[in-house]
Amino acid sequence: MKSAREYTAYREYKLAIGLFIGVLLLVSSLLGAWSERSWPLIFFIIYLMVAVSVGLQSGFALLVMLICLQPLVPYYPIGFLRGAALQDLFFLAGLPLLLLSIPFQKERLKTVLPLALPYLCLAAWAALGALATQDNLPDFLVALAKGSGRPVIIALACLLTGAALKNFERSEVLLKAITLTSAFEALLGITAMMFNLEIIAGGLHLGVQNLPYPLAPGLALSRRLHGTFSTGNLTGAYFVVTLPLALSFFVSAKTTKQKMLWLTSAILQLVALVLTFTRASIVACVFAFLVLGVMSGRGKLKIMFQVLVVLAIGYFVMVSIIPEIPNLVAGRFLGARIEARLAPAWAGLKMIADYPLWGVGVDNSVPIMETDPRYSLTPFGETTVRPHNSFIFIGAELGIPASLILLWAVIAITRFILRARRFSRETKTELLSAAVMSGWMGEILHSFTNNLFHHPSLMVTHIAVITALTPLFFNRGYTNVKQKERRELI
């Protein structure tokens, strides 16, 4: 049995080792990327220094910092690392420290394993695919890093979050921190939109993207909010998950100050989501609100009324920023061309039919479309755009088994949230679990028109929000009630 002093020294020793390994990872990544563009790397270093300084005091605090700061790191692809992005590297650099500072409890790992297992299987399948399809070592390493690295990041984020959440008080801290981070992300995007701040980094448009054409017929506006993600589609999908959380905190807040804080967060996210002008995100958000109303439990009418109040305030804020918003959103939907989605979906399905087992390879769908008219020329017109559907896209690049594994992940996550909801015995936890489910249902709908489930930049936050429900499975009060009911039946 270790004494308190020995345990403290042992813990600091482990943290020192983890910090050293993390710094080595960071330095090796930066040396390869420094020659390309330096300003995003400065953000990377600052964020990592803050996260590590907090993490030296608490493994849970480090986890919160990494999850919450990751979306704020610009999604900047580093060419030297063949597609790795700063957001992914930021989280990876903290993993050695997390692995050594967060104790893994067998019972909690068993609870969250159904969430992580599909992604681990997806990583294993991608590794087999790289081995089966690549002829030389450099291409194999690239395919392995991209195909297996992405799902591994998501799985580790899930396992580490589940291990760090000892009680629901910690879950609330994590969920509130994520909600405040999303509000800050929204504020950055709205500010960029108002002042037309477009920062081009590596071909990506951070803040806003200025388009060479108006967004809707008859309107001069030709820019859309992008935030720090690679596209407005991912930015909108991010808010689809975090916005119901802000609404749930707003509804359950006890004081006026708390109400105003979460109302502000919800309004900022709502405005930013609409300013992405991503049709799929807007539809998914409306669907998430409906699910939240149905699943909110006690006081549904009161909750729906408060949600409508938030929507009304958000509408007036949006109109004050850009008066043309109602006409612009309507024009976006009325001017939508379904062929623009059907053509890449058809090309992706043809790739699946031609390469059903291993697919065409990670990130190969677009290059193949550009060179092979069998896929670019479709019954719905010509396309060189990757399939905007999570299941078709991953099936095209990694084969039918990968699509089935992704479907398994969706089912496992949905079952996990529903089980956690059944363990909710308080109005607050019941409402939060409903908010998590509503955001997840919105993402499932969104995934049929955009690629979402393979992006660590998006899914690290999403999987953390879902895993935050883990402590509900260990609610002693609920367990005692169930045991009492069984004894009475006997």
C-alpha positions as semicolon CSV with decimal commas, in nm:
position;residue;x (nm);y (nm);z (nm)
1;M;0,000;0,000;0,000
2;K;0,153;0,330;-0,106
3;S;0,157;0,623;0,134
4;A;0,003;0,957;0,029
5;R;0,351;1,103;-0,032
6;E;0,461;0,803;-0,236
7;Y;0,139;0,813;-0,440
8;T;0,184;1,186;-0,512
9;A;0,546;1,130;-0,621
10;Y;0,439;0,834;-0,836
11;R;0,162;1,039;-0,997
12;E;0,399;1,329;-1,071
13;Y;0,651;1,083;-1,216
14;K;0,386;0,943;-1,453
15;L;0,280;1,293;-1,553
16;A;0,640;1,390;-1,623
17;I;0,683;1,089;-1,853
18;G;0,357;1,169;-2,030
19;L;0,455;1,532;-2,072
20;F;0,791;1,433;-2,219
21;I;0,630;1,197;-2,472
22;G;0,366;1,459;-2,559
23;V;0,635;1,721;-2,622
24;L;0,827;1,479;-2,845
25;L;0,509;1,419;-3,047
26;L;0,448;1,791;-3,071
27;V;0,803;1,879;-3,175
28;S;0,817;1,606;-3,439
29;S;0,489;1,730;-3,588
30;L;0,592;2,095;-3,584
31;L;0,933;2,037;-3,742
32;G;0,765;1,881;-4,043
33;A;0,500;2,149;-4,074
34;W;0,691;2,466;-3,989
35;S;0,802;2,538;-4,343
36;E;0,443;2,561;-4,471
37;R;0,265;2,823;-4,261
38;S;0,354;2,930;-3,910
39;W;0,063;3,124;-3,759
40;P;-0,171;2,826;-3,697
41;L;0,117;2,646;-3,526
42;I;0,151;2,933;-3,281
43;F;-0,215;2,876;-3,180
44;F;-0,137;2,507;-3,149
45;I;0,155;2,569;-2,911
46;I;-0,038;2,818;-2,697
47;Y;-0,338;2,587;-2,658
48;L;-0,118;2,287;-2,577
49;M;0,075;2,484;-2,314
50;V;-0,250;2,588;-2,146
51;A;-0,389;2,234;-2,157
52;V;-0,070;2,077;-2,019
53;S;-0,040;2,332;-1,736
54;V;-0,395;2,250;-1,627
55;G;-0,346;1,879;-1,684
56;L;-0,047;1,869;-1,449
57;Q;-0,294;1,938;-1,170
58;S;-0,582;1,719;-1,288
59;G;-0,628;1,452;-1,556
60;F;-0,997;1,540;-1,580
61;A;-0,918;1,910;-1,623
62;L;-0,674;1,824;-1,903
63;L;-0,941;1,614;-2,075
64;V;-1,191;1,903;-2,057
65;M;-0,934;2,147;-2,194
66;L;-0,837;1,920;-2,485
67;I;-1,198;1,846;-2,584
68;C;-1,314;2,205;-2,551
69;L;-1,015;2,375;-2,714
70;Q;-0,981;2,130;-3,003
71;P;-1,263;2,285;-3,216
72;L;-1,108;2,629;-3,168
73;V;-0,777;2,519;-3,319
74;P;-0,795;2,609;-3,690
75;Y;-0,854;2,305;-3,907
76;Y;-0,531;2,344;-4,099
77;P;-0,406;2,048;-4,309
78;I;-0,032;1,990;-4,290
79;G;0,090;1,873;-4,628
80;F;0,411;1,722;-4,492
81;L;0,200;1,487;-4,279
82;R;-0,019;1,395;-4,579
83;G;-0,356;1,519;-4,458
84;A;-0,317;1,541;-4,080
85;A;-0,483;1,854;-3,942
86;L;-0,390;2,074;-3,648
87;Q;-0,716;1,988;-3,467
88;D;-0,627;1,618;-3,474
89;L;-0,263;1,674;-3,379
90;F;-0,368;1,894;-3,089
91;F;-0,573;1,613;-2,935
92;L;-0,313;1,346;-3,017
93;A;-0,034;1,542;-2,848
94;G;-0,227;1,531;-2,521
95;L;-0,306;1,157;-2,536
96;P;0,015;1,029;-2,368
97;L;-0,047;1,260;-2,074
98;L;-0,413;1,158;-2,056
99;L;-0,334;0,787;-2,071
100;L;-0,100;0,820;-1,772
101;S;-0,305;1,063;-1,564
102;I;-0,656;0,914;-1,589
103;P;-0,708;0,584;-1,400
104;F;-0,903;0,326;-1,598
105;Q;-1,175;0,149;-1,400
106;K;-1,286;-0,185;-1,538
107;E;-1,656;-0,126;-1,467
108;R;-1,666;0,210;-1,643
109;L;-1,465;0,086;-1,938
110;K;-1,715;-0,197;-1,985
111;T;-1,994;0,062;-1,991
112;V;-1,842;0,281;-2,265
113;L;-1,680;0,000;-2,464
114;P;-1,992;-0,045;-2,686
115;L;-1,935;0,314;-2,805
116;A;-1,565;0,272;-2,878
117;L;-1,563;-0,085;-3,012
118;P;-1,717;-0,008;-3,355
119;Y;-1,458;0,264;-3,415
120;L;-1,174;0,033;-3,309
121;C;-1,310;-0,228;-3,551
122;L;-1,327;0,038;-3,824
123;A;-0,962;0,123;-3,757
124;A;-0,869;-0,246;-3,780
125;W;-1,059;-0,286;-4,108
126;A;-0,891;0,024;-4,253
127;A;-0,551;-0,122;-4,155
128;L;-0,633;-0,449;-4,333
129;G;-0,753;-0,251;-4,635
130;A;-0,429;-0,053;-4,649
131;L;-0,232;-0,377;-4,630
132;A;-0,441;-0,538;-4,906
133;T;-0,448;-0,248;-5,151
134;Q;-0,121;-0,052;-5,118
135;D;0,187;-0,162;-5,310
136;N;0,459;0,047;-5,145
137;L;0,546;0,147;-4,791
138;P;0,486;0,528;-4,816
139;D;0,135;0,484;-4,958
140;F;0,061;0,211;-4,702
141;L;0,166;0,438;-4,415
142;V;-0,049;0,725;-4,547
143;A;-0,354;0,498;-4,591
144;L;-0,297;0,348;-4,246
145;A;-0,258;0,687;-4,076
146;K;-0,570;0,832;-4,236
147;G;-0,795;0,528;-4,241
148;S;-0,706;0,392;-3,897
149;G;-0,592;0,711;-3,723
150;R;-0,924;0,893;-3,751
151;P;-1,143;0,626;-3,584
152;V;-0,872;0,557;-3,322
153;I;-0,882;0,923;-3,213
154;I;-1,261;0,900;-3,173
155;A;-1,241;0,570;-2,980
156;L;-0,972;0,699;-2,743
157;A;-1,168;1,020;-2,681
158;C;-1,464;0,803;-2,584
159;L;-1,267;0,571;-2,352
160;L;-1,078;0,852;-2,180
161;T;-1,393;1,056;-2,125
162;G;-1,577;0,759;-1,977
163;A;-1,285;0,680;-1,745
164;A;-1,256;1,040;-1,623
165;L;-1,624;1,090;-1,532
166;K;-1,660;0,963;-1,176
167;N;-1,994;1,135;-1,110
168;F;-2,255;1,344;-1,289
169;E;-2,116;1,665;-1,140
170;R;-1,812;1,611;-1,362
171;S;-2,040;1,539;-1,656
172;E;-2,213;1,873;-1,604
173;V;-1,877;2,051;-1,595
174;L;-1,778;1,888;-1,925
175;L;-2,113;1,957;-2,095
176;K;-2,122;2,317;-1,979
177;A;-1,763;2,373;-2,093
178;I;-1,846;2,230;-2,436
179;T;-2,154;2,453;-2,459
180;L;-1,951;2,763;-2,371
181;T;-1,684;2,664;-2,623
182;S;-1,949;2,635;-2,894
183;A;-2,078;2,981;-2,799
184;F;-1,726;3,119;-2,841
185;E;-1,692;2,940;-3,176
186;A;-2,022;3,099;-3,280
187;L;-1,907;3,443;-3,167
188;L;-1,588;3,410;-3,373
189;G;-1,790;3,312;-3,680
190;I;-2,051;3,586;-3,638
191;T;-1,781;3,850;-3,591
192;A;-1,608;3,729;-3,907
193;M;-1,941;3,736;-4,091
194;M;-2,026;4,091;-3,981
195;F;-1,684;4,232;-4,072
196;N;-1,622;3,997;-4,368
197;L;-1,303;3,850;-4,222
198;E;-1,174;3,577;-4,452
199;I;-0,846;3,410;-4,356
200;I;-0,722;3,168;-4,620
201;A;-0,497;2,895;-4,479
202;G;-0,392;2,600;-4,688
203;G;-0,685;2,644;-4,924
204;L;-0,933;2,664;-4,634
205;H;-1,142;2,970;-4,555
206;L;-1,145;3,039;-4,182
207;G;-1,407;3,277;-4,044
208;V;-1,610;3,321;-4,364
209;Q;-1,582;3,202;-4,722
210;N;-1,635;3,454;-4,998
211;L;-1,803;3,283;-5,293
212;P;-1,774;3,389;-5,660
213;Y;-2,155;3,380;-5,687
214;P;-2,450;3,499;-5,473
215;L;-2,594;3,245;-5,231
216;A;-2,947;3,294;-5,360
217;P;-3,094;3,445;-5,677
218;G;-3,162;3,816;-5,657
219;L;-2,950;3,872;-5,343
220;A;-2,605;4,025;-5,340
221;L;-2,476;3,833;-5,036
222;S;-2,206;3,585;-5,140
223;R;-2,033;3,478;-4,820
224;R;-2,108;3,210;-4,562
225;L;-1,981;3,143;-4,211
226;H;-1,712;2,876;-4,182
227;G;-1,567;2,924;-3,834
228;T;-1,254;2,725;-3,758
229;F;-1,372;2,404;-3,928
230;S;-1,282;2,311;-4,283
231;T;-1,633;2,377;-4,423
232;G;-1,958;2,541;-4,326
233;N;-2,115;2,195;-4,331
234;L;-1,900;2,076;-4,041
235;T;-1,950;2,402;-3,854
236;G;-2,328;2,369;-3,883
237;A;-2,314;2,003;-3,775
238;Y;-2,113;2,104;-3,467
239;F;-2,388;2,342;-3,356
240;V;-2,663;2,084;-3,421
241;V;-2,522;1,882;-3,130
242;T;-2,431;2,165;-2,891
243;L;-2,738;2,386;-2,937
244;P;-2,983;2,144;-2,762
245;L;-2,742;2,136;-2,466
246;A;-2,756;2,516;-2,435
247;L;-3,136;2,500;-2,448
248;S;-3,148;2,233;-2,176
249;F;-2,922;2,439;-1,948
250;F;-3,138;2,746;-2,018
251;V;-3,456;2,559;-1,925
252;S;-3,312;2,408;-1,605
253;A;-3,128;2,722;-1,486
254;K;-3,238;2,847;-1,143
255;T;-3,116;3,208;-1,140
256;T;-3,160;3,498;-1,382
257;K;-2,784;3,521;-1,442
258;Q;-2,768;3,155;-1,539
259;K;-3,072;3,195;-1,764
260;M;-2,907;3,488;-1,944
261;L;-2,578;3,301;-1,983
262;W;-2,735;2,997;-2,150
263;L;-2,980;3,208;-2,348
264;T;-2,685;3,402;-2,491
265;S;-2,505;3,078;-2,573
266;A;-2,813;2,937;-2,748
267;I;-2,876;3,257;-2,948
268;L;-2,513;3,281;-3,064
269;Q;-2,513;2,917;-3,179
270;L;-2,849;2,950;-3,352
271;V;-2,740;3,261;-3,542
272;A;-2,406;3,106;-3,640
273;L;-2,574;2,787;-3,756
274;V;-2,809;2,974;-3,987
275;L;-2,525;3,193;-4,119
276;T;-2,346;2,881;-4,243
277;F;-2,639;2,863;-4,490
278;T;-2,606;2,484;-4,478
279;R;-2,949;2,347;-4,562
280;A;-2,879;2,009;-4,404
281;S;-2,776;2,172;-4,075
282;I;-3,089;2,387;-4,060
283;V;-3,317;2,088;-4,129
284;A;-3,125;1,872;-3,879
285;C;-3,152;2,145;-3,615
286;V;-3,530;2,174;-3,659
287;F;-3,556;1,795;-3,632
288;A;-3,341;1,803;-3,315
289;F;-3,575;2,060;-3,160
290;L;-3,873;1,835;-3,233
291;V;-3,697;1,535;-3,074
292;L;-3,607;1,748;-2,772
293;G;-3,973;1,846;-2,732
294;V;-4,092;1,486;-2,754
295;M;-3,827;1,344;-2,519
296;S;-3,800;1,626;-2,264
297;G;-4,016;1,439;-2,012
298;R;-4,198;1,633;-1,744
299;G;-4,311;1,986;-1,828
300;K;-4,298;1,943;-2,205
301;L;-4,525;2,238;-2,280
302;K;-4,323;2,472;-2,061
303;I;-3,999;2,354;-2,221
304;M;-4,133;2,392;-2,575
305;F;-4,257;2,742;-2,493
306;Q;-3,911;2,843;-2,372
307;V;-3,752;2,692;-2,683
308;L;-3,991;2,895;-2,901
309;V;-3,895;3,209;-2,708
310;V;-3,527;3,138;-2,781
311;L;-3,605;3,082;-3,151
312;A;-3,800;3,409;-3,169
313;I;-3,517;3,607;-3,008
314;G;-3,265;3,437;-3,236
315;Y;-3,471;3,531;-3,541
316;F;-3,474;3,902;-3,449
317;V;-3,099;3,895;-3,377
318;M;-3,029;3,738;-3,716
319;V;-3,246;3,987;-3,901
320;S;-3,067;4,272;-3,725
321;I;-2,730;4,137;-3,848
322;I;-2,836;4,061;-4,206
323;P;-3,189;4,181;-4,297
324;E;-3,199;3,957;-4,606
325;I;-3,169;3,635;-4,401
326;P;-3,534;3,518;-4,435
327;N;-3,527;3,562;-4,814
328;L;-3,178;3,417;-4,834
329;V;-3,265;3,099;-4,642
330;A;-3,586;3,058;-4,842
331;G;-3,391;3,108;-5,165
332;R;-3,135;2,849;-5,059
333;F;-3,407;2,588;-5,011
334;L;-3,612;2,684;-5,316
335;G;-3,302;2,696;-5,536
336;A;-3,166;2,362;-5,412
337;R;-3,070;2,119;-5,687
338;I;-3,117;1,762;-5,576
339;E;-2,898;1,651;-5,866
340;A;-2,599;1,807;-5,687
341;R;-2,637;1,544;-5,412
342;L;-2,759;1,255;-5,628
343;A;-2,467;1,267;-5,872
344;P;-2,186;1,210;-5,616
345;A;-2,406;0,957;-5,432
346;W;-2,449;0,763;-5,761
347;A;-2,072;0,776;-5,821
348;G;-2,007;0,652;-5,469
349;L;-2,254;0,365;-5,506
350;K;-2,087;0,265;-5,836
351;M;-1,750;0,256;-5,658
352;I;-1,903;0,032;-5,391
353;A;-2,041;-0,197;-5,663
354;D;-1,701;-0,214;-5,836
355;Y;-1,492;-0,244;-5,518
356;P;-1,727;-0,394;-5,257
357;L;-1,464;-0,538;-5,022
358;W;-1,187;-0,281;-4,977
359;G;-1,325;0,025;-5,161
360;V;-1,110;0,256;-5,371
361;G;-0,885;0,356;-5,081
362;V;-0,874;0,638;-4,828
363;D;-0,917;0,983;-4,988
364;N;-0,912;0,830;-5,338
365;S;-1,275;0,885;-5,439
366;V;-1,226;1,239;-5,572
367;P;-0,899;1,169;-5,767
368;I;-1,064;0,867;-5,929
369;M;-1,369;1,073;-6,028
370;E;-1,142;1,335;-6,183
371;T;-0,966;1,078;-6,401
372;D;-1,228;0,811;-6,467
373;P;-1,549;0,913;-6,656
374;R;-1,720;0,592;-6,539
375;Y;-1,770;0,766;-6,206
376;S;-1,770;1,137;-6,294
377;L;-2,038;1,103;-6,565
378;T;-2,364;1,009;-6,392
379;P;-2,734;1,005;-6,492
380;F;-2,770;1,321;-6,279
381;G;-2,488;1,516;-6,440
382;E;-2,111;1,536;-6,413
383;T;-1,949;1,539;-6,069
384;T;-1,605;1,537;-5,910
385;V;-1,735;1,586;-5,554
386;R;-1,705;1,318;-5,289
387;P;-2,035;1,153;-5,187
388;H;-2,215;1,372;-4,933
389;N;-2,337;1,077;-4,732
390;S;-2,143;0,924;-4,444
391;F;-2,234;0,563;-4,524
392;I;-2,188;0,585;-4,903
393;F;-1,865;0,780;-4,867
394;I;-1,697;0,540;-4,626
395;G;-1,827;0,243;-4,826
396;A;-1,678;0,386;-5,145
397;E;-1,337;0,436;-4,985
398;L;-1,320;0,139;-4,744
399;G;-1,579;-0,108;-4,872
400;I;-1,920;-0,237;-4,764
401;P;-1,789;-0,380;-4,432
402;A;-1,682;-0,028;-4,330
403;S;-2,036;0,104;-4,398
404;L;-2,180;-0,177;-4,187
405;I;-1,936;-0,100;-3,904
406;L;-2,038;0,266;-3,919
407;L;-2,404;0,160;-3,900
408;W;-2,313;-0,052;-3,598
409;A;-2,158;0,256;-3,435
410;V;-2,476;0,459;-3,494
411;I;-2,695;0,185;-3,343
412;A;-2,461;0,135;-3,045
413;I;-2,453;0,507;-2,967
414;T;-2,831;0,539;-2,995
415;R;-2,883;0,241;-2,762
416;F;-2,633;0,387;-2,514
417;I;-2,820;0,719;-2,495
418;L;-3,158;0,548;-2,457
419;R;-3,024;0,325;-2,177
420;A;-2,874;0,626;-1,999
421;R;-3,207;0,805;-2,026
422;R;-3,382;0,512;-1,858
423;F;-3,143;0,551;-1,565
424;S;-3,230;0,922;-1,527
425;R;-3,423;0,980;-1,204
426;E;-3,410;1,361;-1,187
427;T;-3,562;1,624;-1,411
428;K;-3,220;1,777;-1,484
429;T;-3,056;1,452;-1,596
430;E;-3,368;1,354;-1,787
431;L;-3,359;1,684;-1,977
432;L;-2,985;1,659;-2,046
433;S;-3,016;1,305;-2,179
434;A;-3,302;1,425;-2,402
435;A;-3,077;1,708;-2,527
436;V;-2,796;1,464;-2,606
437;M;-3,039;1,235;-2,789
438;S;-3,193;1,521;-2,987
439;G;-2,851;1,642;-3,103
440;W;-2,752;1,289;-3,200
441;M;-3,077;1,233;-3,393
442;G;-3,014;1,559;-3,577
443;E;-2,664;1,438;-3,668
444;I;-2,797;1,107;-3,800
445;L;-3,033;1,296;-4,030
446;H;-2,752;1,534;-4,126
447;S;-2,519;1,243;-4,210
448;F;-2,733;1,140;-4,507
449;T;-2,642;1,461;-4,691
450;N;-2,293;1,528;-4,550
451;N;-1,987;1,331;-4,437
452;L;-1,976;1,359;-4,059
453;F;-1,898;1,038;-3,874
454;H;-1,534;1,000;-3,981
455;H;-1,417;1,351;-3,887
456;P;-1,225;1,357;-3,555
457;S;-1,254;1,737;-3,559
458;L;-1,629;1,692;-3,520
459;M;-1,668;1,352;-3,353
460;V;-1,433;1,413;-3,060
461;T;-1,681;1,670;-2,928
462;H;-1,981;1,454;-3,020
463;I;-1,850;1,138;-2,855
464;A;-1,757;1,334;-2,542
465;V;-2,111;1,476;-2,518
466;I;-2,258;1,124;-2,548
467;T;-2,008;0,960;-2,310
468;A;-2,087;1,230;-2,051
469;L;-2,403;1,030;-1,974
470;T;-2,192;0,743;-1,834
471;P;-2,237;0,832;-1,464
472;L;-2,613;0,779;-1,502
473;F;-2,543;0,406;-1,527
474;F;-2,398;0,415;-1,174
475;N;-2,683;0,608;-1,011
476;R;-2,705;0,441;-0,669
477;G;-3,051;0,573;-0,597
478;Y;-3,190;0,421;-0,915
479;T;-3,017;0,088;-0,844
480;N;-3,162;0,075;-0,493
481;V;-3,513;0,147;-0,621
482;K;-3,484;-0,132;-0,876
483;Q;-3,355;-0,376;-0,613
484;K;-3,642;-0,285;-0,380
485;E;-3,893;-0,342;-0,660
486;R;-3,743;-0,687;-0,729
487;R;-3,758;-0,785;-0,360
488;E;-4,122;-0,681;-0,341
489;L;-4,203;-0,894;-0,647
490;I;-4,032;-1,194;-0,489
